[in-house]
Amino acid sequence: MVVSPEHRYVFIEIPLTGSWAIRNELCQHYGGKPILHKHATYSEFNRWAGGKGREYFVFGTVRHPLDELV
């Protein structure tokens, strides 16, 4: 999970979606900081952030299911 207090976003890392590359990009260029553990859930983030978690833009990625077959 990556959070940026400056840009007010949370990136939820979903397994098998290329999240490692996105995580590196967010941390290097967009003020992201890794928190909790890699595949933490949004509810874990809410417990960590307290009431401020609702003020953040939350996003993740999905991979097309046919990519698994290729």
Distance bins in CASP14 RR format, pairs under 12 A and 6 or more apart:
PFRMAT RR
TARGET T0000
AUTHOR 0000-0000-0000
RMODE 2
METHOD distances of the structure
MODEL  1
1 9 0 0 0 0 0 1 0 0 0 0 0
1 10 1 0 0 1 0 0 0 0 0 0 0
1 11 1 0 0 1 0 0 0 0 0 0 0
1 12 1 0 0 1 0 0 0 0 0 0 0
1 13 1 0 0 1 0 0 0 0 0 0 0
1 14 0 0 0 0 0 1 0 0 0 0 0
1 19 0 0 0 0 1 0 0 0 0 0 0
1 22 0 0 0 0 0 1 0 0 0 0 0
1 23 0 0 0 0 1 0 0 0 0 0 0
1 26 0 0 0 0 0 1 0 0 0 0 0
1 27 0 0 0 0 0 1 0 0 0 0 0
1 32 0 0 0 0 0 1 0 0 0 0 0
1 33 0 0 0 0 1 0 0 0 0 0 0
1 34 1 0 0 1 0 0 0 0 0 0 0
1 35 1 0 1 0 0 0 0 0 0 0 0
1 36 1 0 1 0 0 0 0 0 0 0 0
1 37 1 0 0 1 0 0 0 0 0 0 0
1 38 1 0 0 1 0 0 0 0 0 0 0
1 39 1 0 0 1 0 0 0 0 0 0 0
1 40 1 0 1 0 0 0 0 0 0 0 0
1 41 0 0 0 0 1 0 0 0 0 0 0
1 42 0 0 0 0 1 0 0 0 0 0 0
1 43 0 0 0 0 0 1 0 0 0 0 0
1 44 1 0 0 1 0 0 0 0 0 0 0
1 45 1 0 0 1 0 0 0 0 0 0 0
1 46 0 0 0 0 0 1 0 0 0 0 0
1 48 0 0 0 0 1 0 0 0 0 0 0
1 49 0 0 0 0 0 1 0 0 0 0 0
1 56 0 0 0 0 0 1 0 0 0 0 0
1 58 0 0 0 0 1 0 0 0 0 0 0
1 59 0 0 0 0 0 1 0 0 0 0 0
1 60 0 0 0 0 1 0 0 0 0 0 0
2 9 0 0 0 0 1 0 0 0 0 0 0
2 10 1 0 0 1 0 0 0 0 0 0 0
2 11 1 0 1 0 0 0 0 0 0 0 0
2 12 0 0 0 0 1 0 0 0 0 0 0
2 13 1 0 0 1 0 0 0 0 0 0 0
2 19 0 0 0 0 1 0 0 0 0 0 0
2 20 0 0 0 0 0 1 0 0 0 0 0
2 21 0 0 0 0 0 1 0 0 0 0 0
2 22 0 0 0 0 1 0 0 0 0 0 0
2 23 1 0 1 0 0 0 0 0 0 0 0
2 24 0 0 0 0 1 0 0 0 0 0 0
2 25 0 0 0 0 1 0 0 0 0 0 0
2 26 1 0 1 0 0 0 0 0 0 0 0
2 27 1 0 0 1 0 0 0 0 0 0 0
2 28 0 0 0 0 0 1 0 0 0 0 0
2 29 0 0 0 0 0 1 0 0 0 0 0
2 30 0 0 0 0 1 0 0 0 0 0 0
2 31 0 0 0 0 1 0 0 0 0 0 0
2 32 1 0 1 0 0 0 0 0 0 0 0
2 33 1 0 0 1 0 0 0 0 0 0 0
2 34 1 0 1 0 0 0 0 0 0 0 0
2 35 1 0 0 1 0 0 0 0 0 0 0
2 36 0 0 0 0 1 0 0 0 0 0 0
2 37 0 0 0 0 0 1 0 0 0 0 0
2 38 0 0 0 0 1 0 0 0 0 0 0
2 39 0 0 0 0 0 1 0 0 0 0 0
2 40 0 0 0 0 0 1 0 0 0 0 0
2 45 0 0 0 0 0 1 0 0 0 0 0
2 56 0 0 0 0 0 1 0 0 0 0 0
2 58 0 0 0 0 0 1 0 0 0 0 0
2 59 0 0 0 0 0 1 0 0 0 0 0
2 60 0 0 0 0 0 1 0 0 0 0 0
2 61 0 0 0 0 0 1 0 0 0 0 0
3 9 1 0 0 1 0 0 0 0 0 0 0
3 10 1 0 1 0 0 0 0 0 0 0 0
3 11 1 0 0 1 0 0 0 0 0 0 0
3 12 0 0 0 0 0 1 0 0 0 0 0
3 13 0 0 0 0 0 1 0 0 0 0 0
3 23 0 0 0 0 0 1 0 0 0 0 0
3 26 0 0 0 0 1 0 0 0 0 0 0
3 27 0 0 0 0 0 1 0 0 0 0 0
3 30 0 0 0 0 0 1 0 0 0 0 0
3 31 0 0 0 0 1 0 0 0 0 0 0
3 32 1 0 0 1 0 0 0 0 0 0 0
3 33 1 0 1 0 0 0 0 0 0 0 0
3 34 0 0 0 0 1 0 0 0 0 0 0
3 35 1 0 1 0 0 0 0 0 0 0 0
3 36 0 0 0 0 1 0 0 0 0 0 0
3 40 0 0 0 0 0 1 0 0 0 0 0
3 42 0 0 0 0 0 1 0 0 0 0 0
3 44 0 0 0 0 0 1 0 0 0 0 0
3 45 1 0 0 1 0 0 0 0 0 0 0
3 46 0 0 0 0 0 1 0 0 0 0 0
3 48 0 0 0 0 1 0 0 0 0 0 0
3 49 0 0 0 0 1 0 0 0 0 0 0
3 52 0 0 0 0 0 1 0 0 0 0 0
3 53 0 0 0 0 1 0 0 0 0 0 0
3 55 0 0 0 0 0 1 0 0 0 0 0
3 56 1 0 0 1 0 0 0 0 0 0 0
3 57 0 0 0 0 0 1 0 0 0 0 0
3 58 0 0 0 0 1 0 0 0 0 0 0
3 59 0 0 0 0 0 1 0 0 0 0 0
4 10 0 0 0 0 1 0 0 0 0 0 0
4 11 0 0 0 0 1 0 0 0 0 0 0
4 23 0 0 0 0 0 1 0 0 0 0 0
4 26 1 0 0 1 0 0 0 0 0 0 0
4 27 0 0 0 0 1 0 0 0 0 0 0
4 28 0 0 0 0 0 1 0 0 0 0 0
4 29 0 0 0 0 0 1 0 0 0 0 0
4 30 1 0 0 1 0 0 0 0 0 0 0
4 31 1 0 1 0 0 0 0 0 0 0 0
4 32 1 0 1 0 0 0 0 0 0 0 0
4 33 1 0 0 1 0 0 0 0 0 0 0
4 34 0 0 0 0 0 1 0 0 0 0 0
4 35 0 0 0 0 0 1 0 0 0 0 0
4 56 0 0 0 0 1 0 0 0 0 0 0
4 57 0 0 0 0 1 0 0 0 0 0 0
4 58 0 0 0 0 0 1 0 0 0 0 0
4 59 0 0 0 0 0 1 0 0 0 0 0
5 30 0 0 0 0 0 1 0 0 0 0 0
5 31 0 0 0 0 1 0 0 0 0 0 0
5 32 0 0 0 0 1 0 0 0 0 0 0
5 33 1 0 0 1 0 0 0 0 0 0 0
5 35 0 0 0 0 0 1 0 0 0 0 0
5 49 0 0 0 0 1 0 0 0 0 0 0
5 52 0 0 0 0 1 0 0 0 0 0 0
5 53 0 0 0 0 0 1 0 0 0 0 0
5 55 0 0 0 0 0 1 0 0 0 0 0
5 56 0 0 0 0 1 0 0 0 0 0 0
6 26 0 0 0 0 0 1 0 0 0 0 0
6 30 0 0 0 0 1 0 0 0 0 0 0
6 31 1 0 1 0 0 0 0 0 0 0 0
6 32 0 0 0 0 1 0 0 0 0 0 0
6 33 0 0 0 0 1 0 0 0 0 0 0
6 56 0 0 0 0 0 1 0 0 0 0 0
7 26 0 0 0 0 1 0 0 0 0 0 0
7 29 0 0 0 0 0 1 0 0 0 0 0
7 30 1 0 0 1 0 0 0 0 0 0 0
7 31 1 0 0 1 0 0 0 0 0 0 0
7 32 1 0 0 1 0 0 0 0 0 0 0
7 33 0 0 0 0 0 1 0 0 0 0 0
7 55 0 0 0 0 0 1 0 0 0 0 0
7 56 0 0 0 0 1 0 0 0 0 0 0
7 57 0 0 0 0 1 0 0 0 0 0 0
7 59 0 0 0 0 0 1 0 0 0 0 0
8 30 0 0 0 0 0 1 0 0 0 0 0
8 31 0 0 0 0 0 1 0 0 0 0 0
8 32 0 0 0 0 0 1 0 0 0 0 0
8 49 0 0 0 0 0 1 0 0 0 0 0
8 52 0 0 0 0 1 0 0 0 0 0 0
8 53 0 0 0 0 1 0 0 0 0 0 0
8 54 0 0 0 0 0 1 0 0 0 0 0
8 55 1 0 0 1 0 0 0 0 0 0 0
8 56 1 0 1 0 0 0 0 0 0 0 0
8 57 1 0 0 1 0 0 0 0 0 0 0
8 58 0 0 0 0 0 1 0 0 0 0 0
8 59 0 0 0 0 0 1 0 0 0 0 0
9 22 0 0 0 0 0 1 0 0 0 0 0
9 26 0 0 0 0 1 0 0 0 0 0 0
9 30 0 0 0 0 1 0 0 0 0 0 0
9 31 0 0 0 0 1 0 0 0 0 0 0
9 32 0 0 0 0 1 0 0 0 0 0 0
9 33 0 0 0 0 0 1 0 0 0 0 0
9 45 0 0 0 0 0 1 0 0 0 0 0
9 53 0 0 0 0 0 1 0 0 0 0 0
9 55 0 0 0 0 0 1 0 0 0 0 0
9 56 1 0 0 1 0 0 0 0 0 0 0
9 57 1 0 1 0 0 0 0 0 0 0 0
9 58 1 0 0 1 0 0 0 0 0 0 0
9 59 1 0 0 1 0 0 0 0 0 0 0
9 60 0 0 0 0 0 1 0 0 0 0 0
10 26 0 0 0 0 0 1 0 0 0 0 0
10 32 0 0 0 0 1 0 0 0 0 0 0
10 33 0 0 0 0 0 1 0 0 0 0 0
10 34 0 0 0 0 0 1 0 0 0 0 0
10 35 0 0 0 0 1 0 0 0 0 0 0
10 36 0 0 0 0 0 1 0 0 0 0 0
10 40 0 0 0 0 1 0 0 0 0 0 0
10 41 0 0 0 0 0 1 0 0 0 0 0
10 42 1 0 0 1 0 0 0 0 0 0 0
10 44 0 0 0 0 0 1 0 0 0 0 0
10 45 1 0 1 0 0 0 0 0 0 0 0
10 46 0 0 0 0 1 0 0 0 0 0 0
10 48 0 0 0 0 0 1 0 0 0 0 0
10 49 0 0 0 0 1 0 0 0 0 0 0
10 52 0 0 0 0 0 1 0 0 0 0 0
10 53 1 0 0 1 0 0 0 0 0 0 0
10 54 0 0 0 0 0 1 0 0 0 0 0
10 55 0 0 0 0 0 1 0 0 0 0 0
10 56 1 0 1 0 0 0 0 0 0 0 0
10 57 1 0 0 1 0 0 0 0 0 0 0
10 58 1 0 1 0 0 0 0 0 0 0 0
10 59 1 0 0 1 0 0 0 0 0 0 0
10 60 0 0 0 0 1 0 0 0 0 0 0
11 17 0 0 0 0 0 1 0 0 0 0 0
11 18 0 0 0 0 0 1 0 0 0 0 0
11 19 1 0 0 1 0 0 0 0 0 0 0
11 20 0 0 0 0 0 1 0 0 0 0 0
11 21 0 0 0 0 0 1 0 0 0 0 0
11 22 1 0 0 1 0 0 0 0 0 0 0
11 23 1 0 0 1 0 0 0 0 0 0 0
11 24 0 0 0 0 0 1 0 0 0 0 0
11 25 0 0 0 0 1 0 0 0 0 0 0
11 26 1 0 1 0 0 0 0 0 0 0 0
11 27 0 0 0 0 1 0 0 0 0 0 0
11 30 0 0 0 0 1 0 0 0 0 0 0
11 31 0 0 0 0 0 1 0 0 0 0 0
11 32 0 0 0 0 1 0 0 0 0 0 0
11 33 0 0 0 0 0 1 0 0 0 0 0
11 34 0 0 0 0 1 0 0 0 0 0 0
11 35 0 0 0 0 0 1 0 0 0 0 0
11 36 0 0 0 0 0 1 0 0 0 0 0
11 38 0 0 0 0 0 1 0 0 0 0 0
11 39 0 0 0 0 0 1 0 0 0 0 0
11 40 0 0 0 0 0 1 0 0 0 0 0
11 42 0 0 0 0 0 1 0 0 0 0 0
11 45 0 0 0 0 0 1 0 0 0 0 0
11 56 0 0 0 0 0 1 0 0 0 0 0
11 57 0 0 0 0 1 0 0 0 0 0 0
11 58 0 0 0 0 1 0 0 0 0 0 0
11 59 1 0 0 1 0 0 0 0 0 0 0
11 60 1 0 0 1 0 0 0 0 0 0 0
11 61 0 0 0 0 1 0 0 0 0 0 0
12 19 0 0 0 0 1 0 0 0 0 0 0
12 22 0 0 0 0 0 1 0 0 0 0 0
12 23 0 0 0 0 0 1 0 0 0 0 0
12 26 0 0 0 0 0 1 0 0 0 0 0
12 35 0 0 0 0 0 1 0 0 0 0 0
12 36 0 0 0 0 0 1 0 0 0 0 0
12 37 0 0 0 0 0 1 0 0 0 0 0
12 38 0 0 0 0 0 1 0 0 0 0 0
12 39 0 0 0 0 1 0 0 0 0 0 0
12 40 1 0 0 1 0 0 0 0 0 0 0
12 41 1 0 0 1 0 0 0 0 0 0 0
12 42 1 0 0 1 0 0 0 0 0 0 0
12 43 0 0 0 0 0 1 0 0 0 0 0
12 44 0 0 0 0 1 0 0 0 0 0 0
12 45 1 0 0 1 0 0 0 0 0 0 0
12 46 0 0 0 0 0 1 0 0 0 0 0
12 56 0 0 0 0 0 1 0 0 0 0 0
12 57 0 0 0 0 0 1 0 0 0 0 0
12 58 1 0 0 1 0 0 0 0 0 0 0
12 59 1 0 0 1 0 0 0 0 0 0 0
12 60 1 0 1 0 0 0 0 0 0 0 0
12 61 0 0 0 0 1 0 0 0 0 0 0
12 62 0 0 0 0 0 1 0 0 0 0 0
13 19 1 1 0 0 0 0 0 0 0 0 0
13 20 1 0 0 1 0 0 0 0 0 0 0
13 21 0 0 0 0 0 1 0 0 0 0 0
13 22 1 0 0 1 0 0 0 0 0 0 0
13 23 1 0 0 1 0 0 0 0 0 0 0
13 24 0 0 0 0 0 1 0 0 0 0 0
13 26 0 0 0 0 0 1 0 0 0 0 0
13 27 0 0 0 0 0 1 0 0 0 0 0
13 34 0 0 0 0 1 0 0 0 0 0 0
13 35 0 0 0 0 0 1 0 0 0 0 0
13 36 0 0 0 0 1 0 0 0 0 0 0
13 37 0 0 0 0 1 0 0 0 0 0 0
13 38 1 0 1 0 0 0 0 0 0 0 0
13 39 1 0 1 0 0 0 0 0 0 0 0
13 40 1 0 0 1 0 0 0 0 0 0 0
13 41 0 0 0 0 0 1 0 0 0 0 0
13 42 0 0 0 0 0 1 0 0 0 0 0
13 44 0 0 0 0 0 1 0 0 0 0 0
13 45 0 0 0 0 0 1 0 0 0 0 0
13 58 0 0 0 0 0 1 0 0 0 0 0
13 59 0 0 0 0 0 1 0 0 0 0 0
13 60 1 0 0 1 0 0 0 0 0 0 0
13 61 0 0 0 0 1 0 0 0 0 0 0
13 62 0 0 0 0 0 1 0 0 0 0 0
14 20 0 0 0 0 0 1 0 0 0 0 0
14 22 0 0 0 0 0 1 0 0 0 0 0
14 23 0 0 0 0 0 1 0 0 0 0 0
14 38 0 0 0 0 0 1 0 0 0 0 0
14 39 1 0 0 1 0 0 0 0 0 0 0
14 40 0 0 0 0 0 1 0 0 0 0 0
14 41 0 0 0 0 0 1 0 0 0 0 0
14 42 0 0 0 0 0 1 0 0 0 0 0
14 59 0 0 0 0 0 1 0 0 0 0 0
14 60 1 0 0 1 0 0 0 0 0 0 0
14 61 1 0 0 1 0 0 0 0 0 0 0
14 62 1 0 0 1 0 0 0 0 0 0 0
14 63 0 0 0 0 1 0 0 0 0 0 0
15 37 0 0 0 0 0 1 0 0 0 0 0
15 38 0 0 0 0 1 0 0 0 0 0 0
15 39 1 0 1 0 0 0 0 0 0 0 0
15 40 0 0 0 0 0 1 0 0 0 0 0
15 41 0 0 0 0 0 1 0 0 0 0 0
15 60 0 0 0 0 0 1 0 0 0 0 0
15 61 0 0 0 0 0 1 0 0 0 0 0
15 62 0 0 0 0 0 1 0 0 0 0 0
15 63 0 0 0 0 1 0 0 0 0 0 0
15 68 0 0 0 0 0 1 0 0 0 0 0
16 39 0 0 0 0 0 1 0 0 0 0 0
16 61 0 0 0 0 0 1 0 0 0 0 0
16 62 0 0 0 0 1 0 0 0 0 0 0
16 63 1 0 0 1 0 0 0 0 0 0 0
16 64 0 0 0 0 0 1 0 0 0 0 0
16 65 0 0 0 0 0 1 0 0 0 0 0
16 67 0 0 0 0 1 0 0 0 0 0 0
16 68 1 0 0 1 0 0 0 0 0 0 0
17 23 0 0 0 0 0 1 0 0 0 0 0
17 38 0 0 0 0 0 1 0 0 0 0 0
17 39 0 0 0 0 0 1 0 0 0 0 0
17 59 0 0 0 0 0 1 0 0 0 0 0
17 60 1 0 0 1 0 0 0 0 0 0 0
17 61 1 0 1 0 0 0 0 0 0 0 0
17 62 1 0 0 1 0 0 0 0 0 0 0
17 63 1 0 1 0 0 0 0 0 0 0 0
17 64 0 0 0 0 0 1 0 0 0 0 0
17 65 0 0 0 0 0 1 0 0 0 0 0
17 67 0 0 0 0 1 0 0 0 0 0 0
17 68 0 0 0 0 0 1 0 0 0 0 0
18 24 0 0 0 0 0 1 0 0 0 0 0
18 25 0 0 0 0 0 1 0 0 0 0 0
18 38 0 0 0 0 0 1 0 0 0 0 0
18 60 0 0 0 0 0 1 0 0 0 0 0
18 61 1 0 0 1 0 0 0 0 0 0 0
18 62 0 0 0 0 0 1 0 0 0 0 0
18 63 1 0 0 1 0 0 0 0 0 0 0
18 67 0 0 0 0 0 1 0 0 0 0 0
19 25 0 0 0 0 0 1 0 0 0 0 0
19 26 0 0 0 0 1 0 0 0 0 0 0
19 27 0 0 0 0 0 1 0 0 0 0 0
19 34 0 0 0 0 0 1 0 0 0 0 0
19 38 1 0 0 1 0 0 0 0 0 0 0
19 39 0 0 0 0 1 0 0 0 0 0 0
19 40 0 0 0 0 0 1 0 0 0 0 0
19 59 0 0 0 0 0 1 0 0 0 0 0
19 60 1 0 0 1 0 0 0 0 0 0 0
19 61 1 0 0 1 0 0 0 0 0 0 0
19 62 0 0 0 0 0 1 0 0 0 0 0
19 63 0 0 0 0 1 0 0 0 0 0 0
20 26 0 0 0 0 0 1 0 0 0 0 0
20 27 0 0 0 0 0 1 0 0 0 0 0
20 34 0 0 0 0 0 1 0 0 0 0 0
20 38 0 0 0 0 1 0 0 0 0 0 0
20 39 0 0 0 0 0 1 0 0 0 0 0
20 61 0 0 0 0 0 1 0 0 0 0 0
21 27 0 0 0 0 0 1 0 0 0 0 0
21 28 0 0 0 0 0 1 0 0 0 0 0
21 61 0 0 0 0 1 0 0 0 0 0 0
22 28 0 0 0 0 0 1 0 0 0 0 0
22 29 0 0 0 0 0 1 0 0 0 0 0
22 30 0 0 0 0 0 1 0 0 0 0 0
22 32 0 0 0 0 0 1 0 0 0 0 0
22 34 0 0 0 0 0 1 0 0 0 0 0
22 38 0 0 0 0 0 1 0 0 0 0 0
22 59 0 0 0 0 1 0 0 0 0 0 0
22 60 0 0 0 0 1 0 0 0 0 0 0
22 61 1 0 0 1 0 0 0 0 0 0 0
22 62 0 0 0 0 0 1 0 0 0 0 0
22 63 0 0 0 0 0 1 0 0 0 0 0
23 29 0 0 0 0 0 1 0 0 0 0 0
23 30 0 0 0 0 0 1 0 0 0 0 0
23 31 0 0 0 0 0 1 0 0 0 0 0
23 32 0 0 0 0 1 0 0 0 0 0 0
23 33 0 0 0 0 0 1 0 0 0 0 0
23 34 1 0 0 1 0 0 0 0 0 0 0
23 35 0 0 0 0 0 1 0 0 0 0 0
23 38 1 0 0 1 0 0 0 0 0 0 0
23 39 0 0 0 0 0 1 0 0 0 0 0
23 60 0 0 0 0 0 1 0 0 0 0 0
23 61 0 0 0 0 0 1 0 0 0 0 0
24 30 0 0 0 0 0 1 0 0 0 0 0
24 32 0 0 0 0 0 1 0 0 0 0 0
24 34 0 0 0 0 0 1 0 0 0 0 0
25 31 0 0 0 0 0 1 0 0 0 0 0
25 32 0 0 0 0 1 0 0 0 0 0 0
25 61 0 0 0 0 0 1 0 0 0 0 0
26 32 1 0 1 0 0 0 0 0 0 0 0
26 33 0 0 0 0 1 0 0 0 0 0 0
26 34 0 0 0 0 1 0 0 0 0 0 0
26 59 0 0 0 0 0 1 0 0 0 0 0
26 60 0 0 0 0 0 1 0 0 0 0 0
26 61 0 0 0 0 0 1 0 0 0 0 0
27 33 1 0 0 1 0 0 0 0 0 0 0
27 34 1 0 0 1 0 0 0 0 0 0 0
27 35 0 0 0 0 0 1 0 0 0 0 0
28 34 0 0 0 0 0 1 0 0 0 0 0
32 56 0 0 0 0 0 1 0 0 0 0 0
34 40 0 0 0 0 1 0 0 0 0 0 0
35 44 0 0 0 0 1 0 0 0 0 0 0
35 45 1 0 0 1 0 0 0 0 0 0 0
35 47 0 0 0 0 0 1 0 0 0 0 0
35 48 1 0 0 1 0 0 0 0 0 0 0
35 49 0 0 0 0 1 0 0 0 0 0 0
35 53 0 0 0 0 0 1 0 0 0 0 0
35 56 0 0 0 0 0 1 0 0 0 0 0
36 42 0 0 0 0 0 1 0 0 0 0 0
36 43 0 0 0 0 0 1 0 0 0 0 0
36 44 1 0 1 0 0 0 0 0 0 0 0
36 45 1 0 0 1 0 0 0 0 0 0 0
36 46 0 0 0 0 0 1 0 0 0 0 0
36 47 0 0 0 0 1 0 0 0 0 0 0
36 48 1 0 0 1 0 0 0 0 0 0 0
36 49 0 0 0 0 0 1 0 0 0 0 0
37 44 0 0 0 0 1 0 0 0 0 0 0
37 45 0 0 0 0 0 1 0 0 0 0 0
37 48 0 0 0 0 0 1 0 0 0 0 0
38 44 0 0 0 0 0 1 0 0 0 0 0
39 45 0 0 0 0 0 1 0 0 0 0 0
39 60 0 0 0 0 0 1 0 0 0 0 0
40 46 0 0 0 0 0 1 0 0 0 0 0
40 47 0 0 0 0 1 0 0 0 0 0 0
40 48 0 0 0 0 1 0 0 0 0 0 0
40 49 0 0 0 0 0 1 0 0 0 0 0
40 58 0 0 0 0 0 1 0 0 0 0 0
41 47 0 0 0 0 1 0 0 0 0 0 0
41 48 0 0 0 0 0 1 0 0 0 0 0
41 58 0 0 0 0 0 1 0 0 0 0 0
41 60 0 0 0 0 0 1 0 0 0 0 0
42 48 0 0 0 0 0 1 0 0 0 0 0
42 49 0 0 0 0 0 1 0 0 0 0 0
42 53 0 0 0 0 1 0 0 0 0 0 0
42 54 0 0 0 0 0 1 0 0 0 0 0
42 56 0 0 0 0 0 1 0 0 0 0 0
42 58 1 0 0 1 0 0 0 0 0 0 0
42 59 0 0 0 0 0 1 0 0 0 0 0
42 60 0 0 0 0 1 0 0 0 0 0 0
43 49 0 0 0 0 0 1 0 0 0 0 0
43 50 0 0 0 0 0 1 0 0 0 0 0
43 53 0 0 0 0 0 1 0 0 0 0 0
43 58 0 0 0 0 0 1 0 0 0 0 0
44 50 0 0 0 0 0 1 0 0 0 0 0
44 53 0 0 0 0 0 1 0 0 0 0 0
45 51 0 0 0 0 0 1 0 0 0 0 0
45 52 0 0 0 0 0 1 0 0 0 0 0
45 53 1 0 0 1 0 0 0 0 0 0 0
45 54 0 0 0 0 0 1 0 0 0 0 0
45 55 0 0 0 0 0 1 0 0 0 0 0
45 56 0 0 0 0 1 0 0 0 0 0 0
45 58 1 0 0 1 0 0 0 0 0 0 0
46 52 0 0 0 0 1 0 0 0 0 0 0
46 53 1 0 1 0 0 0 0 0 0 0 0
46 54 1 0 0 1 0 0 0 0 0 0 0
46 55 0 0 0 0 0 1 0 0 0 0 0
46 56 0 0 0 0 1 0 0 0 0 0 0
46 58 0 0 0 0 1 0 0 0 0 0 0
47 53 0 0 0 0 1 0 0 0 0 0 0
48 56 0 0 0 0 0 1 0 0 0 0 0
49 55 0 0 0 0 1 0 0 0 0 0 0
49 56 1 0 0 1 0 0 0 0 0 0 0
49 58 0 0 0 0 0 1 0 0 0 0 0
50 56 0 0 0 0 0 1 0 0 0 0 0
61 67 0 0 0 0 0 1 0 0 0 0 0
62 68 0 0 0 0 0 1 0 0 0 0 0
63 69 0 0 0 0 0 1 0 0 0 0 0
63 70 0 0 0 0 0 1 0 0 0 0 0
64 70 0 0 0 0 1 0 0 0 0 0 0
END
